[in-house]
């Protein structure tokens, strides 16, 4: 019983120490005072205790809080700057939507926003280009696409930049009926929404086990990340369909998906907490193992909006700032602040301790390190003497 009490104490102590950890990034000073969209670093995003960033705070040079609000990841918030392309064709065939976009100005294009009626199905898109509507050239092979927005859904289709006069978009889903395509266009000043940043997972190892499973581990991953998109590149000359399970033993995150020779093997997950403790297990059954060439992960870019003063230095912190989200006046004026603001990035990711924030709040006597370590040592000595006494009693009972 005493052993379990001791272990419980150690767990409580470790949680207390971890809860006192915070992470910080800095913001470059701006040349002109005004509102800015601040792109959060992916490592900082992962360290936030909540996906809604309720523990995030911005501080200026004098450690005063700076009000902010979280920008949604959806491009639908820029709908007023949506510019339509002329559609030469918008037809359906079984579960296919075939849309031909007329690039009348021969602009260099690398992204389409396809607005559809929201549908809870897996969606895939491919793209071809042409200058005469007769000879078509492949631009992007079929790949999975995700949507954002409500009630209409906006599919973001990225592809290699080109200036074909016509682009043919083919949408496919996993049901027998087509989607309803409303329009296709571009977003003016839309560079910040619905975009992903690739994450550095380091090298991975693949072990094909005798239990007819393939184990993929990522022990070289530097830090934790919130993953929203995962891509597998697989070499195989034959058809395959394998169930794969990705799990993390530390965060207990879990995702299940099917690797298929007929799919793009691109999967979207909801803020999966990825770390060096993450592994992917592929069920091979009686089939030969697959050769996994690469695994690429992406995090959804997230932004906050705040008013920054010229010449000021700012820091952003996440971690031990409490679970309740702050209440700022700026939240009531989100619709009055333009979405296409200048974007600045954070830098200098580092871990800090609450003890370093003594200028923010004076520590109470029972929070000081000397008192805490004294309590820890006394409890440790007490448990040590109990253990010694128990050992002696057990020895005395022996015949």
C-alpha positions in Angstrom: 0.0 0.0 0.0 2.8 2.4 0.9 4.5 1.5 -2.4 1.5 2.7 -4.3 1.2 5.8 -2.3 4.8 6.6 -3.1 4.3 6.0 -6.8 1.2 8.2 -6.7 3.1 10.9 -5.1 5.8 10.8 -7.7 3.2 11.0 -10.5 1.6 14.0 -8.9 4.9 15.6 -8.4 5.9 15.1 -12.1 2.5 16.5 -13.2 3.1 19.5 -11.1 6.5 20.1 -12.6 5.2 19.6 -16.1 2.3 22.0 -15.5 4.8 24.6 -14.6 6.4 24.4 -18.1 5.6 27.1 -20.7 6.8 27.7 -24.2 7.4 30.9 -25.9 8.1 32.5 -29.3 8.8 36.1 -30.2 7.4 38.5 -32.8 9.5 40.9 -34.8 8.8 44.6 -34.2 6.5 46.1 -36.9 7.4 49.2 -38.8 3.8 50.6 -38.5 1.3 50.3 -35.7 -1.9 48.5 -36.7 -3.7 45.1 -36.8 -1.7 42.1 -38.0 -2.3 38.4 -38.6 0.3 36.5 -36.7 1.2 33.0 -37.9 1.9 30.7 -35.0 4.9 28.3 -35.2 3.9 24.6 -35.5 5.9 23.7 -32.4 4.1 26.4 -30.4 0.7 25.1 -31.8 1.5 21.6 -30.5 2.5 22.9 -27.0 -0.8 24.6 -26.5 -2.8 22.7 -23.9 -6.0 23.2 -25.9 -6.7 23.2 -29.6 -8.7 26.5 -29.3 -5.5 28.2 -27.8 -7.3 29.2 -24.6 -3.9 29.2 -22.8 -2.3 31.5 -25.3 -1.2 35.0 -24.2 0.6 37.9 -25.9 2.9 40.1 -23.8 4.6 43.4 -24.7 7.9 44.8 -23.3 6.3 45.6 -20.0 4.7 42.1 -19.6 1.3 43.6 -20.2 -1.3 41.4 -22.0 -2.1 42.3 -25.6 -5.7 41.5 -26.7 -6.1 39.1 -29.7 -8.6 36.8 -31.3 -8.0 33.5 -33.1 -8.4 33.5 -36.8 -10.4 30.6 -38.2 -8.5 28.2 -40.5 -11.4 28.4 -43.0 -11.0 30.6 -46.1 -14.8 31.1 -46.0 -14.2 34.2 -43.9 -12.8 35.9 -47.0 -15.8 35.2 -49.1 -16.2 38.9 -49.9 -12.9 38.8 -51.9 -13.9 35.7 -53.8 -13.5 36.1 -57.5 -15.2 33.7 -59.8 -13.7 32.0 -62.9 -15.9 31.6 -65.9 -17.0 27.9 -66.2 -17.1 26.5 -69.7 -18.5 23.3 -68.3 -20.0 22.1 -65.1 -21.5 18.6 -65.6 -22.0 15.5 -63.6 -21.6 11.8 -64.5 -22.3 9.1 -61.9 -20.2 10.1 -58.9 -18.0 12.5 -61.0 -18.1 16.2 -61.3 -16.3 17.6 -64.4 -15.7 21.3 -64.4 -13.8 23.3 -67.0 -12.4 26.6 -65.9 -11.7 29.4 -68.4 -8.5 31.2 -67.5 -9.4 34.1 -69.8 -6.5 36.4 -68.7 -3.9 33.6 -69.0 -2.9 34.2 -65.4 -0.3 32.1 -63.7 -2.4 29.9 -61.4 -1.4 27.5 -58.7 -4.6 27.2 -56.7 -8.4 26.8 -57.2 -11.1 27.3 -54.6 -14.0 25.0 -55.4 -17.2 25.8 -53.6 -19.6 22.9 -53.1 -22.6 22.0 -51.0 -21.3 20.4 -47.9 -21.1 16.6 -48.1 -19.9 14.1 -45.6 -17.9 11.9 -48.1 -14.3 11.3 -49.0 -13.4 13.6 -51.9 -10.7 13.3 -54.5 -9.6 15.7 -57.3 -7.5 15.6 -60.4 -6.6 18.4 -62.8 -5.7 18.7 -66.5 -4.8 21.7 -68.6 -5.4 22.7 -72.2 -5.1 25.7 -74.6 -7.6 24.5 -77.2 -10.0 22.2 -75.4 -8.8 19.4 -77.5 -5.3 18.4 -76.3 -5.2 17.9 -72.6 -2.2 17.6 -70.3 -2.0 16.2 -66.8 -1.4 18.9 -64.1 -2.2 17.0 -60.9 -2.9 13.3 -60.4 -5.9 12.2 -58.3 -5.4 13.1 -54.7 -7.6 13.5 -51.6 -8.8 17.0 -50.9 -10.3 18.5 -47.7 -13.0 21.2 -47.3 -13.6 24.1 -44.9 -16.5 26.3 -44.2 -20.2 26.1 -43.3 -22.8 25.9 -44.8 -21.0 25.7 -48.1 -17.7 23.9 -48.2 -14.6 25.2 -49.9 -12.2 22.7 -51.4 -8.6 24.0 -51.7 -6.9 22.5 -54.8 -3.2 23.3 -55.1 -1.2 22.3 -58.2 2.1 23.2 -60.0 1.9 26.8 -61.3 0.8 27.2 -64.9 -1.1 29.4 -67.3 -3.2 27.1 -69.4 -6.2 28.8 -71.0 -8.4 26.0 -69.7 -8.3 23.7 -66.6 -10.4 20.6 -66.2 -11.2 19.8 -62.6 -12.5 16.3 -62.0 -14.0 15.7 -58.5 -14.8 12.1 -57.3 -16.2 10.8 -54.1 -16.7 7.4 -52.5 -20.5 7.3 -53.1 -22.6 6.7 -56.2 -23.9 10.3 -56.5 -22.0 13.4 -57.5 -21.3 16.6 -55.5 -23.0 19.9 -56.2 -20.4 22.3 -57.5 -21.5 25.9 -57.0 -18.5 27.9 -58.3 -14.8 27.9 -58.8 -12.6 30.9 -58.1 -9.7 32.5 -56.4 -9.3 34.4 -53.2 -7.9 37.9 -53.2 -5.3 38.2 -50.5 -6.1 34.6 -49.4 -2.6 33.3 -48.8 -3.1 32.7 -45.1 -6.1 30.3 -45.0 -6.5 26.6 -45.4 -2.8 26.1 -46.0 -0.5 23.5 -44.4 3.1 23.6 -43.3 5.2 20.5 -43.7 6.6 19.1 -40.4 10.1 17.7 -39.9 9.5 14.1 -38.7 13.2 13.1 -39.1 14.0 9.7 -40.5 11.7 6.8 -39.8 12.4 3.0 -39.5 10.4 0.2 -41.0 10.3 -3.3 -39.5 8.5 -6.1 -41.2 7.7 -8.5 -38.4 7.0 -12.2 -38.4 3.5 -11.5 -37.0 2.5 -10.3 -40.6 2.6 -6.7 -39.6 4.8 -3.7 -40.6 5.9 -1.4 -37.8 6.9 2.2 -38.7 8.5 4.3 -35.9 9.7 7.9 -35.7 12.3 7.9 -32.9 14.2 10.7 -34.6 11.3 13.2 -34.4 12.5 16.3 -32.6 9.4 17.5 -31.0 5.6 17.1 -30.8 3.3 18.4 -33.5 -0.4 18.7 -34.2 -0.8 16.8 -37.5 -3.7 17.5 -39.8 -2.6 15.9 -43.0 -0.5 12.7 -43.7 0.9 11.5 -46.9 2.4 8.0 -47.7 4.5 7.3 -50.7 4.5 3.5 -51.4 6.3 1.5 -54.0 4.3 -1.5 -55.3 3.9 -3.1 -58.7 0.7 -4.9 -57.6 -2.6 -3.8 -56.2 -2.9 -3.5 -52.4 -5.4 -2.5 -49.7 -4.0 -2.5 -46.2 -5.5 -1.3 -42.9 -3.1 0.9 -41.0 -3.3 2.3 -37.4 -1.4 5.3 -36.2 -1.1 5.8 -32.5 0.9 7.7 -30.0 1.7 6.0 -26.6 2.2 9.4 -24.9 -0.8 11.4 -26.0 -3.0 8.4 -26.7 -4.0 9.8 -30.1 -5.2 7.3 -32.6 -6.2 7.3 -36.3 -7.2 4.4 -38.6 -7.0 4.6 -42.4 -6.6 2.3 -45.5 -3.6 2.3 -47.7 -4.7 1.6 -51.2 -3.1 1.2 -54.7 -6.1 3.1 -56.1 -6.0 6.0 -53.7 -3.6 8.9 -53.1 -2.8 7.7 -49.6 -3.3 11.2 -48.3 -5.3 11.3 -45.1 -6.7 14.2 -43.0 -6.7 13.9 -39.3 -8.0 16.1 -36.5 -5.1 17.6 -34.6 -3.3 14.3 -34.1 -0.6 14.8 -31.4 2.5 13.3 -33.1 5.8 12.7 -31.3 8.7 10.3 -31.2 6.4 7.9 -29.5 4.1 7.7 -32.5 4.1 4.5 -34.6 2.2 3.2 -37.6 1.2 -0.5 -37.7 0.2 -1.9 -41.1 -1.7 -5.2 -41.2 -0.3 -7.3 -44.1 -2.2 -10.6 -43.5 -0.8 -13.1 -45.9 0.5 -10.5 -48.3 4.2 -9.4 -48.8 5.0 -6.2 -46.9 4.8 -2.9 -48.6 7.8 -0.7 -49.2 7.2 2.7 -47.6 9.3 5.2 -49.4 8.3 8.3 -47.4 5.9 9.6 -44.8 5.2 13.3 -44.9 3.1 15.1 -42.3 1.6 18.6 -42.3 0.1 20.9 -39.7 -2.7 23.4 -40.4 -1.4 27.0 -40.4 -3.1 28.9 -37.5 -3.3 32.6 -37.0 -4.2 35.1 -34.3 -5.0 38.8 -34.9 -3.8 41.6 -32.7 -3.0 45.3 -32.7 0.8 45.7 -32.5 2.6 49.0 -31.7 5.5 50.2 -33.8 8.9 49.4 -32.3 7.5 47.2 -29.6 8.8 43.7 -28.9 6.2 41.0 -28.3 6.3 37.4 -27.1 3.6 34.7 -27.4 3.3 32.1 -24.6 1.3 28.9 -24.3 1.2 26.5 -21.4 0.4 27.2 -17.8 -1.9 30.2 -18.3 -5.1 28.6 -17.1 -7.8 26.7 -18.9 -10.2 29.6 -19.2 -9.9 31.6 -22.4 -9.3 35.3 -22.0 -12.1 37.8 -22.6 -11.0 40.7 -24.8 -13.1 43.5 -26.4 -11.5 42.8 -29.7 -13.6 39.6 -30.1 -16.7 41.7 -30.6 -15.1 43.5 -33.6 -13.8 40.5 -35.6 -16.1 41.2 -38.5 -14.9 44.9 -38.6 -11.2 43.9 -38.9 -10.1 43.0 -42.5 -9.1 39.4 -43.1 -6.4 40.3 -45.6 -4.0 41.9 -43.1 -0.2 41.8 -43.3 1.1 38.5 -42.0 4.1 38.2 -39.6 5.6 35.0 -38.2 6.8 34.0 -34.8 10.4 32.8 -34.2 12.8 31.7 -31.4 10.8 28.8 -30.0 12.0 28.0 -26.4 10.9 26.5 -23.1 10.6 28.8 -20.1 9.8 28.2 -16.4 7.3 30.0 -14.3 10.1 30.9 -11.9 11.5 33.1 -14.6 8.3 35.2 -14.5 8.9 36.6 -11.0 8.5 40.1 -12.3 4.9 39.2 -13.2 3.8 37.9 -9.8 5.7 37.5 -6.6 5.8 33.8 -5.5 4.2 32.9 -2.2 6.4 31.3 0.5 4.9 27.9 -0.2 5.6 28.2 -3.9 9.3 29.0 -3.5 11.8 26.3 -4.6 13.4 26.1 -1.2 10.1 25.2 0.5 9.1 22.7 -2.2 12.4 20.9 -2.2 12.4 20.8 1.6 9.0 19.1 1.5 10.1 16.7 -1.2 13.2 15.7 0.8 11.3 15.3 4.1 8.7 13.1 2.4 11.5 11.1 0.7 13.2 10.5 4.1 9.9 9.5 5.7 9.2 7.0 3.0 12.8 5.7 3.2 12.5 5.0 7.0 9.1 3.3 6.4 10.7 1.0 3.8 13.7 0.2 6.1 11.3 -0.6 9.0 9.2 -2.9 6.8 12.3 -4.7 5.6 13.5 -5.2 9.3 10.0 -6.5 10.3 9.9 -8.9 7.4 13.4 -10.2 8.4 12.3 -10.6 12.0 9.3 -12.8 11.0 11.5 -15.3 9.1 12.0 -18.5 11.2 
